Amino acid sequence: TMGAEAQWLRPGERTRADRTTASRVYHVIEGHGQSRVGETVLTWAPGDTFVAPPWHFTDHANRGDGPACLFQFNDEPVLRALVLLQEEAR
């Protein structure tokens, strides 16, 4: 019922903004950067944890000199099984 993944970002890399009906919780494993969740900009470092509520555009940027790793867990599998998952990218 829960999904999990790790996302690696190269130095200077920024992800494409997307939103989903799934709730996402991120934990920073390595690196420094910023994430935009809706209109809020969050600065993060190793050990930080933050949430992206459903249907908020979210993107991430590595602002450090080395790689960054964000671990994410979400409720996507249960929403997919119930045919309630929707996703959109900018």
N, C-alpha and C positions, 0 to 999 in steps of 0.2 A: 504493500500500500504506500510505501515511501520510495522516492527516487533519490539517487545520490550521484554526484559527478565532481571531478576536479577540473578546473579550467586554468591553463597556464597562459600567461601573457608575457610576450617579449618586452624588453625595455622600450618605452615609447608607444607601445601598442594600445589601441582603444577599440573596444568592441562596438558592434552595431547595436543601436537601441532596439529593444523588443519589449513586448508585454504579453502576459499570459494570465489566464484565470487561476493558475496555480500559485500557491504561496511559496516563496523561496527564502531560505535562511542561508547566509553565507558566513564562512569562517575563514579568516586569512591565515594561510599556512606559511607563506613566504612573500617577501617583497613589500613595497609601499605604493600606494596609489589613491585614486579617487573613484567613487561610483556616484552616478546620478540616479536617484530613485524618485521618479516623478519630477518635482521641481527642487528637491533637496539634494545638495551635494555633500557626500560623506567622504572624509579623508580617513584612510585605513593603513594599518601596520600589522605585523605578525601578532596573532593572538586576539585581534578584534573580531567581533561578530556583529552582523547587521541583518535586517530583514527587508525584503522587497514584497510589499503586500500585493494581492492580486490586482491586475489590470493597471499597474503603474509602469510606464516606460522606464527601463533600467539599462544602463551601460556602465562599463568599467574601463579605467585607464591605468596603465602601469606608469607611475611617475618616478620609479627608482632606476638605478644603474644596472640592476640584475633582473632575472626573471621574477615574476610574481605568480603565486598560486592561490586561487580561491576555491575552497571546498564548498559545495552547495548540497543541501538536501531539500526536497520539495514533496508536495502531495500530487504531483503530476500523474503517477500511475493510477491512483484511485479515480481521479477526475476523468482520465482517458477511458477507464473501464465503465464509468457511468455516462459516458458520452457528454461530458460537461466541459471538456478542455477546449479552450480557444486560444489562439496565438496570433500575434501580429508583429511585424518588424517594420522599422522605418526605412 
